[in-house]
Amino acid sequence: MGIRMNTPMSEVQAVIRAEAERVERLTIRALSYLGEQCVIKARDRSSEESWFDQTGNLRSSIGYVIAHNGSIIGYSDFQQVKNGSEGVQTGKEFATELIKKYSIGYALVVVAGMNYAEYVEAMDNKDVLATPELFARKELPKMMQKLSKQVAK
């Protein structure tokens, strides 16, 4: 006894394609949310918790980029602080360079693009990306679990 499919293959492919696009939208939304939360944790802190902005470049260089299979699909705004236009450009360029390392699957890269960001954390004992990284490591499993439930609907 055989079973015959009466639905044209093009309709089946259209349904599969629509579902894949829905999963991609949900994934990008989750990664964007996580990226935004990391940027907020890095940029929006009191002067006691953070560093003093002289030029605004370091704070302006903080942002994120999202890629899928090596193609960039979204950036944060790399918002300029004070006269930190150099930071905006440097942050975006640095994020673009780092994301190239991830050519398979989805990737979220959060950066502080100025070359002295690590110095500020190490020498001045000021938190630049340490807290956002810990936050992301804690939140990512929860977000993936939530994403799995959304995909299953």
Backbone hydrogen bonds in HBPLUS format (Angstrom, degrees):
<---DONOR---> <-ACCEPTOR-->    atom                        ^
c    i                          cat <-CA-CA->   ^        H-A-AA   ^      H-
h    n   atom  resd res      DA  || num        DHA   H-A  angle D-A-AA Bond
n    s   type  num  typ     dist DA aas  dist angle  dist       angle   num
A0011-GLU N   A0008-PRO O   3.02 MM   3  5.57 134.2  2.24 111.9 122.9     1
A0012-VAL N   A0008-PRO O   3.39 MM   4  6.85 155.2  2.46 147.5 154.3     2
A0013-GLN N   A0009-MET O   2.92 MM   4  6.17 164.2  1.94 156.9 161.0     3
A0014-ALA N   A0010-SER O   2.95 MM   4  6.08 147.3  2.06 137.4 146.4     4
A0015-VAL N   A0011-GLU O   3.04 MM   4  6.31 153.9  2.11 147.3 153.2     5
A0016-ILE N   A0012-VAL O   3.02 MM   4  6.29 162.6  2.05 152.3 157.2     6
A0017-ARG N   A0013-GLN O   2.86 MM   4  5.99 160.8  1.89 148.8 154.4     7
A0018-ALA N   A0014-ALA O   2.94 MM   4  6.07 156.5  1.99 143.8 150.1     8
A0019-GLU N   A0015-VAL O   3.00 MM   4  6.21 155.7  2.06 146.8 153.2     9
A0020-ALA N   A0016-ILE O   2.95 MM   4  6.19 157.5  2.01 149.3 155.6    10
A0021-GLU N   A0017-ARG O   2.98 MM   4  6.22 153.4  2.05 146.9 153.9    11
A0022-ARG N   A0018-ALA O   2.99 MM   4  6.24 149.0  2.09 142.6 151.0    12
A0023-VAL N   A0019-GLU O   2.98 MM   4  6.26 160.8  2.01 152.4 156.8    13
A0024-GLU N   A0020-ALA O   2.97 MM   4  6.19 155.8  2.03 144.4 151.4    14
A0025-ARG N   A0021-GLU O   2.92 MM   4  6.16 160.1  1.96 147.8 152.7    15
A0026-LEU N   A0022-ARG O   3.00 MM   4  6.26 163.7  2.03 152.1 156.1    16
A0027-THR N   A0023-VAL O   2.94 MM   4  6.11 156.9  2.00 148.6 155.3    17
A0028-ILE N   A0024-GLU O   2.89 MM   4  6.08 167.0  1.90 156.6 159.7    18
A0029-ARG N   A0025-ARG O   2.92 MM   4  6.06 157.7  1.97 147.7 154.3    19
A0030-ALA N   A0026-LEU O   2.98 MM   4  6.18 156.2  2.04 144.9 151.0    20
A0031-LEU N   A0027-THR O   2.94 MM   4  6.21 165.5  1.97 154.6 158.3    21
A0032-SER N   A0028-ILE O   2.85 MM   4  5.94 156.9  1.90 148.1 155.1    22
A0033-TYR N   A0029-ARG O   2.97 MM   4  6.11 157.2  2.02 145.3 151.3    23
A0034-LEU N   A0030-ALA O   3.01 MM   4  6.27 163.2  2.04 149.5 153.8    24
A0035-GLY N   A0031-LEU O   2.85 MM   4  6.02 161.0  1.88 148.5 154.3    25
A0036-GLU N   A0032-SER O   2.83 MM   4  6.05 161.7  1.87 151.8 156.5    26
A0037-GLN N   A0033-TYR O   2.95 MM   4  6.19 159.4  2.00 150.9 156.4    27
A0038-CYS N   A0034-LEU O   2.99 MM   4  6.23 154.0  2.06 148.3 155.3    28
A0039-VAL N   A0035-GLY O   2.95 MM   4  6.23 159.1  2.00 152.0 157.5    29
A0040-ILE N   A0036-GLU O   2.92 MM   4  6.14 160.4  1.96 151.1 156.4    30
A0041-LYS N   A0037-GLN O   2.99 MM   4  6.20 160.4  2.03 145.6 150.9    31
A0042-ALA N   A0038-CYS O   3.00 MM   4  6.24 141.2  2.16 143.3 154.0    32
A0043-ARG N   A0039-VAL O   2.88 MM   4  6.00 159.0  1.93 155.4 160.5    33
A0044-ASP N   A0040-ILE O   2.93 MM   4  5.41 161.0  1.97 143.9 150.3    34
A0049-GLU N   A0046-SER O   3.07 MM   3  5.37 128.7  2.35 103.5 116.0    35
A0050-SER N   A0046-SER O   2.94 MM   4  6.01 132.5  2.17 144.6 159.2    36
A0060-SER N   A0056-GLY O   2.94 MM   4  5.95 148.5  2.04 145.2 155.2    37
A0061-SER N   A0057-ASN O   2.92 MM   4  6.01 127.9  2.20 141.5 154.0    38
A0061-SER N   A0058-LEU O   3.09 MM   3  5.16 137.5  2.28  98.2 110.2    39
A0062-ILE N   A0059-ARG O   3.43 MM   3  5.61 166.1  2.45 106.1 108.9    40
A0113-GLY N   A0061-SER O   3.13 MM  52  4.85 169.0  2.14 112.8 115.5    41
A0063-GLY N   A0111-VAL O   3.09 MM  48  5.62 149.3  2.18 143.7 151.4    42
A0111-VAL N   A0063-GLY O   2.82 MM  48  5.62 164.0  1.85 160.8 166.2    43
A0076-SER N   A0064-TYR O   2.87 MM  12  5.27 145.7  1.99 152.7 147.3    44
A0065-VAL N   A0109-VAL O   2.98 MM  44  5.47 144.5  2.10 144.8 156.0    45
A0109-VAL N   A0065-VAL O   3.00 MM  44  5.47 165.1  2.02 159.6 164.5    46
A0066-ILE N   A0074-GLY O   2.77 MM   8  5.13 159.0  1.81 153.5 154.8    47
A0073-ILE N   A0066-ILE O   2.83 MM   7  5.74 166.2  1.85 145.5 150.3    48
A0067-ALA N   A0107-ALA O   2.95 MM  40  5.22 155.7  2.01 144.2 151.0    49
A0107-ALA N   A0067-ALA O   2.89 MM  40  5.22 147.1  2.00 150.8 151.3    50
A0068-HIS N   A0071-SER O   2.87 MM   3  5.33 156.4  1.93 145.4 148.5    51
A0071-SER N   A0068-HIS O   3.06 MM   3  5.33 167.6  2.07 116.4 118.4    52
A0069-ASN N   A0105-GLY O   2.77 MM  36  4.92 165.8  1.78 138.3 142.1    53
A0084-GLY N   A0081-VAL O   2.87 MM   3  5.40 148.8  1.97 135.1 145.5    54
A0087-GLY N   A0084-GLY O   3.07 MM   3  5.16 120.5  2.44  97.8 112.2    55
A0088-VAL N   A0084-GLY O   3.22 MM   4  6.62 150.3  2.32 149.5 156.9    56
A0089-GLN N   A0085-SER O   3.25 MM   4  6.54 168.6  2.27 152.0 152.9    57
A0090-THR N   A0086-GLU O   2.87 MM   4  6.01 168.4  1.88 155.2 159.1    58
A0091-GLY N   A0087-GLY O   2.83 MM   4  5.77 162.3  1.86 146.5 151.8    59
A0092-LYS N   A0088-VAL O   3.13 MM   4  6.27 166.2  2.15 148.6 152.2    60
A0093-GLU N   A0089-GLN O   2.99 MM   4  6.17 162.8  2.02 150.5 155.7    61
A0094-PHE N   A0090-THR O   2.88 MM   4  5.99 160.3  1.92 150.5 156.1    62
A0095-ALA N   A0091-GLY O   2.94 MM   4  6.09 163.9  1.96 151.5 155.9    63
A0096-THR N   A0092-LYS O   2.96 MM   4  6.10 156.9  2.01 145.4 152.1    64
A0097-GLU N   A0093-GLU O   2.95 MM   4  6.17 149.9  2.04 144.3 152.3    65
A0098-LEU N   A0094-PHE O   2.92 MM   4  6.18 163.4  1.95 153.9 157.9    66
A0099-ILE N   A0095-ALA O   3.01 MM   4  6.09 159.4  2.05 150.4 155.4    67
A0100-LYS N   A0097-GLU O   3.35 MM   3  5.64 146.8  2.47 102.9 111.6    68
A0101-LYS N   A0098-LEU O   3.09 MM   3  5.89 167.4  2.11 122.0 125.9    69
A0102-TYR N   A0099-ILE O   3.06 MM   3  5.64 167.1  2.08 118.5 122.7    70
A0117-ALA N   A0114-MET O   3.08 MM   3  5.68 164.9  2.10 126.9 126.6    71
A0120-VAL N   A0116-TYR O   3.00 MM   4  6.31 157.3  2.06 154.2 159.4    72
A0121-GLU N   A0117-ALA O   3.14 MM   4  6.49 156.5  2.20 147.1 152.9    73
A0122-ALA N   A0118-GLU O   2.88 MM   4  6.09 164.2  1.90 151.9 156.6    74
A0123-MET N   A0119-TYR O   2.69 MM   4  5.49 157.4  1.74 151.0 158.2    75
A0124-ASP N   A0120-VAL O   3.21 MM   4  5.01 131.0  2.46 110.7 124.3    76
A0126-LYS N   A0120-VAL O   3.32 MM   6  5.98 167.9  2.34 138.6 139.4    77
A0133-GLU N   A0129-LEU O   2.98 MM   4  6.02 152.8  2.06 146.1 153.5    78
A0134-LEU N   A0130-ALA O   3.07 MM   4  6.35 163.4  2.10 153.1 157.0    79
A0135-PHE N   A0131-THR O   2.92 MM   4  6.10 160.5  1.96 154.5 160.5    80
A0136-ALA N   A0132-PRO O   2.88 MM   4  6.08 161.8  1.92 148.2 152.5    81
A0137-ARG N   A0133-GLU O   2.96 MM   4  6.20 162.3  2.00 153.2 157.7    82
A0138-LYS N   A0134-LEU O   3.06 MM   4  6.23 146.1  2.18 142.7 151.6    83
A0139-GLU N   A0135-PHE O   2.83 MM   4  6.01 160.7  1.87 156.0 161.9    84
A0140-LEU N   A0136-ALA O   2.86 MM   4  5.64 157.6  1.91 150.8 154.4    85
A0143-MET N   A0139-GLU O   2.88 MM   4  6.11 159.9  1.92 159.8 166.7    86
A0144-MET N   A0140-LEU O   2.85 MM   4  6.04 156.6  1.91 157.6 163.7    87
A0145-GLN N   A0141-PRO O   3.02 MM   4  6.19 152.3  2.10 142.7 149.9    88
A0146-LYS N   A0142-LYS O   2.97 MM   4  6.24 160.0  2.02 148.6 154.0    89
A0147-LEU N   A0143-MET O   2.82 MM   4  5.99 154.7  1.89 145.0 152.7    90
A0148-SER N   A0144-MET O   2.88 MM   4  6.07 152.3  1.95 143.1 150.2    91
A0149-LYS N   A0145-GLN O   3.17 MM   4  6.50 153.3  2.24 145.2 151.3    92
A0150-GLN N   A0146-LYS O   2.99 MM   4  6.32 155.1  2.05 148.5 155.6    93
A0151-VAL N   A0147-LEU O   2.88 MM   4  6.09 157.7  1.92 154.8 160.5    94
A0152-ALA N   A0148-SER O   3.03 MM   4  6.19 149.6  2.12 142.3 150.2    95
A0153-LYS N   A0150-GLN O   3.32 MM   3  5.46 148.8  2.42  99.2 107.9    96
